[in-house]
Amino acid sequence: MVNGKRLEKYHIQTDLAVIQESQKVNMQVQQANTKGLEHKTTRPLFNMFHLHFWMVFCFVPNGWCNSSVSGPHRDPVSWFQAAGDYILGGLFPLYSTDVNWNNETKSESRECERFQLDGFHWLQAMKFAIEEINNSSTLLPGVTLGYTIQNTCLKSSVAMQSAISFLAPKNGNRFELKCDYTDYSTRVLAILGPSNSELSRVIARLFSFLLIPQISYAASSTLFSDRMSFPSFYRMIPTDEVQAAAMVSIVETFQWNWMAVIGTDNMYGRRGIEHFTNLASKSGICIAYEELIPLNLPGSELQRKMVSVINNIVYSRVNVTAVFADEEYAKTLMTIILEQNVTGKVWIASEAWITSKIVARSPNISSIGTILGVAIKSSYIPGFKYYTALAHSHLKSQKCRSDHKSLEEEECKEQSVSEGAAIVEDMQRISFNIYSAVYAVAHALHHLLRCDIGICTRRTVYPWQLLKEIPQVNFTLHSTAIFFDKHGNPPTGYDILNWQWKSGNPTPEFRLVGEYRAQHKDLLINTSLIKWNTLQNKIPGSNCSTSCGPGQIKLVKGYHSCCYKCADCPAGTFQSDDNQCLPCLKNEWSLSKSVECQKKTIEFLQWTDTLAILLASLTAVGLFIIAAITGIFIINLNTPMVQLAGGTTCLVMLISMAISCCSLYCFMEKPNWLLCTIRQPIFSISLTGCLSPMLVKSFQIVVCAVWLSTSPPSVFANYNISVTAIVMECDEGLVTGFGLLLVYNGLLALACFLCTFMVQSSAKTYNLARHITFAMLIYLMAWVFFIPAYTTAKGKFVSSIQLFASLVSVYGIITAYFLPKCYIILLKPEFNSQSYCQSPMNNPPPTTE
C-alpha cells in the first residue's frame, strides 16, 4: 500500500512537475523549429526522481526510429516510466487537440496541448494498482512491476506511434523486422488501453501480430470479440451488444415501442446503433428515425446537421431517443436541443456520456426532459479516492496560482480538493477497469512464474507466454469477480443511472436506479427511484398507436409494425396473439372481443325442465284415464255400449294408446342409440293400433323394417342451434321412412273421418259416427299443425312438439270417443240399452211430421 499521505503528495507533485517541465521544453523546441533549427539536434533529458521507483519523463525527438519504422513523434508528453522486473505499457489520453488531422496530406508536427483530466486520473489508477501489487506479499512476491505510459492524444496517428514505441526490444530503441518473433522480448509484457474502440482498432492488429496481451479499459466494440482477428485482445468493459441489450431492456420495461436512435459516425456510434436496432426489432420496438452525425464537420455545418436531426425527431412524434455519442458531441446535441426548445422527452444515454460532467453542466439542461442511461459498473477501490483527489488538488492549485485569482492559495486548495473528490467519484468506473486490468495481468504472471509456492521463479517471459495464462485468470477483487469469457469479454454488466436535479442545484447528480446483469441477460430496475421531470412524475409514453384492448388484433398501417388500428375479434373466434383471431372449436363458443373460448353446455329435454314436467304430467294423467276407461270397459264388457264401441277391440285400442303414451317418455331423456331407435316405431305402431285395430298392420310393419334397416335413427349433437350450447337430438334418419309412418296414420284417420262424417243417426239412438268424426278431426288437426312446427323448430324443444301433438291426439280420442261412453255407462245407465245402442244402419230414419 502507499506509505502515507506525505509520500503520496510528494509523488503526485513529482508527476505534475514533470508535466510542467515537459511543456516548457516543448515550447522551446517549437521556437527552435520556427527558427529553422534542426529538430534532431535537440534531445532534452530531465532529472529522474526516485520514490519507490525511477520516473523519467522525456521528449523523444523525430528520428528515434530506424528506417524500419519511421515517423514523427512530437507529443509533448511522451511517456511516464517506472523500472521493474516486468514492464506494463499504458495508453491514456493525457492530452488532445482540436486540429482536424483528416485534412492533412503530409506528416508534420502536431500539437497535443489540451490537457485531459480524465486521462490523468486513469493514469493514477494504473500507478496505484502497480504500487499495491509491488507492496503485496501474496501476489507476485519478490517481483516488481514497472510501467511505461504513452499519450494517445485521442488521435489514431499518435496512438499508432505510441504503440510502436512499445514494440522496441528491452535494451534498444529499434523495432526489427524478423521472420520469427517467438524469442523476441518487447519493451513491455502487456499493454493497457487505449480508451476507445477507434484507437483500439488501429493498433490491436499490431499487438495481435506479435501476440502481446492487450487489455482495454473502455473499448466496447463487438468487433474485438473475433478471436481469429484479435487473438491477444481482452477488455474490462462489456461489449456494445451488452450495452444495447441493457438500453433495449429499459425501453421494454416502460413499454415504449416508438423511438429514435442517433449516434456519431464512428465505430462506437455505428456499432451501437446497429446492435440497438437489431435487438429492438426482435422485441417489437419500431425505430421511427435513425441518424448518424458526421464527425469533423465545421462548426456551422455541424450545427445545421444537429438542428436537422432534432427537427426530424420532433416530426417523428417520438418521445424516447437513444443517443450513442462521445461526450463532446453529446454536449453539442444537448445545446441544440435547448436552443430548439425541445422539452419533455426521454433521452437514453450510452455509457460514453451518461456520467459526463461536461454535458451535465450545460445551462438549463434539466428542461430537456428525462435522462436515463447505462454506465460502467462502479466498484470501490480502497484508498484510491484520496490518492487521486490529492493529485487533482495539486493540479488545481497550480492553475489557481497561474491564473492569479483573487482566492487565497489555501482557499483554492480546499476548493480543488472538494472538486477533485467529486471528479474521482465520476471517474471511478473507468478507473476500476484499469485497476482490475493490472491485477488480471499480475495474476496471469503470478501463475506463469509459479509464485504459489511462496516465491516467484524469475525468468525471461515472452508476451505470448503471458497471453496463454490470461484466459485462465479467475479471481475476486474487492467483491467483484474478474475473469474473461471465450471472446475475451468480462462478465460484468451495466449500472442504470438517472439524472436528478435537486432544488437550487443546476448540475444533476447521477442516481443509481438499477442494473443490467450481462450473465443473466436481465434488467433489475427500481422505477420508483426515477425522476421523470414531468407533471406528477408521470412516466412519458412513446407509442405510434395506443395499445389494443383484450380481444382485439392489430391491423398494421404502413411500414412500421408499431403503427396500427385495432379490430375486434368476431363472435366464435378468440385473440390468439396481437395479429390473429382463431376460430373456436365446434364444442366451444365465444362472444365478440374474446380472448378465449368457452365450453358449450349440453342441452336436451330434461325431466327437470318446466315443459317436460308439464308434458310428463299430462302423459301420466292420460295413462290414468286410459287405465280407468280400460277398467270400466272390462267390467262392462258385455253391455250394449261397450259392444257398440267395439267390445274387445276397444281394449286393443286402449292398450295401444297406453303404449303410445308410455313411448312419449322416451322423448324426455338424453338421446342415446336405443331411445332414438325405438321411440318413433313404438309410438307410430301403437297409435296405428288405436286407429285401425281391425285392419292388417303388415304394410306399416314393412315400412318400419325398411326404415330401420336402411337409415335408422341415431344420436345427433347439433352445434348450430345455439352459440353457447350443444343440443343433443335424435336424427330420425331417412325422412321418407319417418314421413310414411306419419302419412299412414294420417290416412287411416282421414279414412275414418270421411267414412263417419256423412253418417246420420236418430236422436233416439247413440251417434257413434259423430264421436269418431270428432276424434279423427282432433287427431288430424294436431298432426297438421305438427308438420310445419316440427320442420321449423330448433333446439331441445323439437321433441316436445311431437310430444304435444301425440298428447293432443290421445286426449282427442279419449275425449271424443271413450269418455262419452264412460259417461253413459257410469252416469246414464238407462241409455246403456240395446235399443239406444243400435248401429246407425239399423236405425229407422227419423219421421217428419
Rosetta blueprint (number, residue, H / E / L):
1 M L
2 V L
3 N L
4 G L
5 K H
6 R H
7 L H
8 E H
9 K H
10 Y H
11 H H
12 I H
13 Q H
14 T H
15 D H
16 L H
17 A H
18 V H
19 I H
20 Q H
21 E H
22 S H
23 Q H
24 K H
25 V H
26 N H
27 M H
28 Q H
29 V H
30 Q H
31 Q H
32 A H
33 N H
34 T H
35 K L
36 G L
37 L L
38 E L
39 H H
40 K H
41 T H
42 T L
43 R L
44 P L
45 L L
46 F L
47 N L
48 M L
49 F E
50 H E
51 L L
52 H L
53 F L
54 W E
55 M E
56 V L
57 F L
58 C L
59 F L
60 V L
61 P L
62 N L
63 G L
64 W L
65 C L
66 N L
67 S L
68 S L
69 V L
70 S L
71 G L
72 P L
73 H L
74 R L
75 D L
76 P L
77 V L
78 S L
79 W E
80 F E
81 Q E
82 A E
83 A L
84 G L
85 D L
86 Y E
87 I E
88 L E
89 G E
90 G E
91 L E
92 F E
93 P L
94 L L
95 Y E
96 S E
97 T L
98 D L
99 V L
100 N L
101 W H
102 N H
103 N H
104 E L
105 T L
106 K L
107 S L
108 E L
109 S L
110 R L
111 E L
112 C L
113 E L
114 R E
115 F E
116 Q L
117 L H
118 D H
119 G H
120 F H
121 H H
122 W H
123 L H
124 Q H
125 A H
126 M H
127 K H
128 F H
129 A H
130 I H
131 E H
132 E H
133 I H
134 N H
135 N L
136 S L
137 S L
138 T L
139 L L
140 L L
141 P L
142 G L
143 V L
144 T L
145 L E
146 G E
147 Y E
148 T E
149 I E
150 Q E
151 N E
152 T L
153 C L
154 L L
155 K L
156 S H
157 S H
158 V H
159 A H
160 M H
161 Q H
162 S H
163 A H
164 I H
165 S H
166 F H
167 L L
168 A L
169 P E
170 K L
171 N L
172 G L
173 N L
174 R L
175 F L
176 E L
177 L L
178 K L
179 C L
180 D L
181 Y L
182 T L
183 D L
184 Y L
185 S L
186 T E
187 R L
188 V L
189 L L
190 A E
191 I E
192 L E
193 G L
194 P L
195 S L
196 N L
197 S H
198 E H
199 L H
200 S H
201 R H
202 V H
203 I H
204 A H
205 R H
206 L H
207 F H
208 S H
209 F H
210 L L
211 L L
212 I L
213 P L
214 Q E
215 I E
216 S E
217 Y L
218 A L
219 A L
220 S L
221 S L
222 T H
223 L H
224 F H
225 S H
226 D L
227 R L
228 M L
229 S L
230 F L
231 P L
232 S L
233 F E
234 Y E
235 R E
236 M L
237 I L
238 P L
239 T L
240 D H
241 E H
242 V H
243 Q H
244 A H
245 A H
246 A H
247 M H
248 V H
249 S H
250 I H
251 V H
252 E H
253 T H
254 F L
255 Q L
256 W L
257 N L
258 W E
259 M E
260 A E
261 V E
262 I E
263 G E
264 T E
265 D L
266 N L
267 M H
268 Y H
269 G H
270 R H
271 R H
272 G H
273 I H
274 E H
275 H H
276 F H
277 T H
278 N H
279 L H
280 A H
281 S H
282 K H
283 S L
284 G L
285 I L
286 C E
287 I E
288 A E
289 Y E
290 E E
291 E E
292 L E
293 I E
294 P L
295 L L
296 N L
297 L L
298 P L
299 G H
300 S H
301 E H
302 L H
303 Q H
304 R H
305 K H
306 M H
307 V H
308 S H
309 V H
310 I H
311 N H
312 N H
313 I H
314 V H
315 Y H
316 S L
317 R L
318 V L
319 N L
320 V E
321 T E
322 A E
323 V E
324 F E
325 A L
326 D L
327 E H
328 E H
329 Y H
330 A H
331 K H
332 T H
333 L H
334 M H
335 T H
336 I H
337 I H
338 L H
339 E H
340 Q L
341 N L
342 V L
343 T L
344 G L
345 K E
346 V E
347 W E
348 I E
349 A E
350 S L
351 E L
352 A L
353 W L
354 I L
355 T L
356 S L
357 K H
358 I H
359 V H
360 A H
361 R L
362 S L
363 P L
364 N L
365 I H
366 S H
367 S H
368 I H
369 G E
370 T E
371 I E
372 L E
373 G E
374 V E
375 A E
376 I E
377 K L
378 S L
379 S L
380 Y L
381 I L
382 P L
383 G L
384 F H
385 K H
386 Y H
387 Y H
388 T H
389 A H
390 L H
391 A H
392 H H
393 S H
394 H H
395 L H
396 K H
397 S H
398 Q H
399 K H
400 C H
401 R H
402 S H
403 D H
404 H L
405 K L
406 S L
407 L L
408 E L
409 E H
410 E H
411 E H
412 C H
413 K H
414 E H
415 Q H
416 S H
417 V H
418 S H
419 E H
420 G H
421 A H
422 A H
423 I H
424 V H
425 E H
426 D H
427 M H
428 Q H
429 R H
430 I H
431 S H
432 F H
433 N H
434 I H
435 Y H
436 S H
437 A H
438 V H
439 Y H
440 A H
441 V H
442 A H
443 H H
444 A H
445 L H
446 H H
447 H H
448 L H
449 L L
450 R L
451 C H
452 D H
453 I H
454 G L
455 I L
456 C L
457 T L
458 R L
459 R L
460 T L
461 V L
462 Y L
463 P H
464 W H
465 Q H
466 L H
467 L H
468 K H
469 E H
470 I H
471 P H
472 Q H
473 V L
474 N E
475 F E
476 T E
477 L E
478 H L
479 S L
480 T E
481 A E
482 I E
483 F E
484 F L
485 D L
486 K L
487 H L
488 G L
489 N L
490 P L
491 P L
492 T L
493 G L
494 Y E
495 D E
496 I E
497 L E
498 N E
499 W E
500 Q E
501 W L
502 K L
503 S L
504 G L
505 N L
506 P L
507 T L
508 P L
509 E E
510 F E
511 R E
512 L E
513 V E
514 G E
515 E E
516 Y E
517 R E
518 A L
519 Q L
520 H L
521 K L
522 D E
523 L E
524 L E
525 I E
526 N L
527 T H
528 S H
529 L H
530 I L
531 K L
532 W L
533 N L
534 T L
535 L H
536 Q H
537 N H
538 K L
539 I L
540 P L
541 G L
542 S L
543 N L
544 C L
545 S L
546 T L
547 S L
548 C L
549 G L
550 P L
551 G L
552 Q E
553 I E
554 K E
555 L E
556 V E
557 K L
558 G L
559 Y L
560 H L
561 S L
562 C L
563 C L
564 Y E
565 K E
566 C E
567 A E
568 D E
569 C L
570 P L
571 A L
572 G L
573 T E
574 F E
575 Q E
576 S E
577 D E
578 D L
579 N L
580 Q E
581 C E
582 L E
583 P E
584 C L
585 L L
586 K L
587 N L
588 E E
589 W E
590 S L
591 L L
592 S L
593 K L
594 S L
595 V L
596 E L
597 C L
598 Q E
599 K E
600 K L
601 T E
602 I E
603 E E
604 F L
605 L L
606 Q L
607 W L
608 T L
609 D L
610 T H
611 L H
612 A H
613 I H
614 L H
615 L H
616 A H
617 S H
618 L H
619 T H
620 A H
621 V H
622 G H
623 L H
624 F H
625 I H
626 I H
627 A H
628 A H
629 I H
630 T H
631 G H
632 I H
633 F H
634 I H
635 I H
636 N L
637 L L
638 N L
639 T L
640 P H
641 M H
642 V H
643 Q H
644 L H
645 A H
646 G L
647 G L
648 T H
649 T H
650 C H
651 L H
652 V H
653 M H
654 L H
655 I H
656 S H
657 M H
658 A H
659 I H
660 S H
661 C H
662 C H
663 S H
664 L H
665 Y H
666 C H
667 F H
668 M L
669 E L
670 K L
671 P L
672 N L
673 W H
674 L H
675 L H
676 C H
677 T H
678 I H
679 R H
680 Q H
681 P H
682 I H
683 F H
684 S H
685 I H
686 S H
687 L H
688 T H
689 G H
690 C H
691 L H
692 S L
693 P L
694 M L
695 L L
696 V L
697 K L
698 S H
699 F H
700 Q H
701 I H
702 V H
703 V H
704 C H
705 A H
706 V H
707 W H
708 L H
709 S H
710 T H
711 S L
712 P L
713 P L
714 S E
715 V E
716 F E
717 A E
718 N E
719 Y L
720 N L
721 I L
722 S L
723 V L
724 T L
725 A E
726 I E
727 V E
728 M E
729 E E
730 C E
731 D E
732 E L
733 G L
734 L L
735 V H
736 T H
737 G H
738 F H
739 G H
740 L H
741 L H
742 L H
743 V H
744 Y H
745 N H
746 G H
747 L H
748 L H
749 A H
750 L H
751 A H
752 C H
753 F H
754 L H
755 C H
756 T H
757 F H
758 M L
759 V L
760 Q L
761 S L
762 S L
763 A L
764 K L
765 T L
766 Y L
767 N L
768 L H
769 A H
770 R H
771 H H
772 I H
773 T H
774 F H
775 A H
776 M H
777 L H
778 I H
779 Y H
780 L H
781 M H
782 A H
783 W H
784 V H
785 F H
786 F H
787 I H
788 P H
789 A H
790 Y H
791 T H
792 T H
793 A L
794 K L
795 G L
796 K L
797 F L
798 V H
799 S H
800 S H
801 I H
802 Q H
803 L H
804 F H
805 A H
806 S H
807 L H
808 V H
809 S H
810 V H
811 Y H
812 G H
813 I H
814 I H
815 T H
816 A H
817 Y H
818 F H
819 L H
820 P H
821 K H
822 C H
823 Y H
824 I H
825 I H
826 L H
827 L H
828 K L
829 P H
830 E H
831 F H
832 N L
833 S L
834 Q L
835 S L
836 Y L
837 C L
838 Q L
839 S L
840 P L
841 M L
842 N L
843 N L
844 P L
845 P L
846 P L
847 T L
848 T L
849 E L
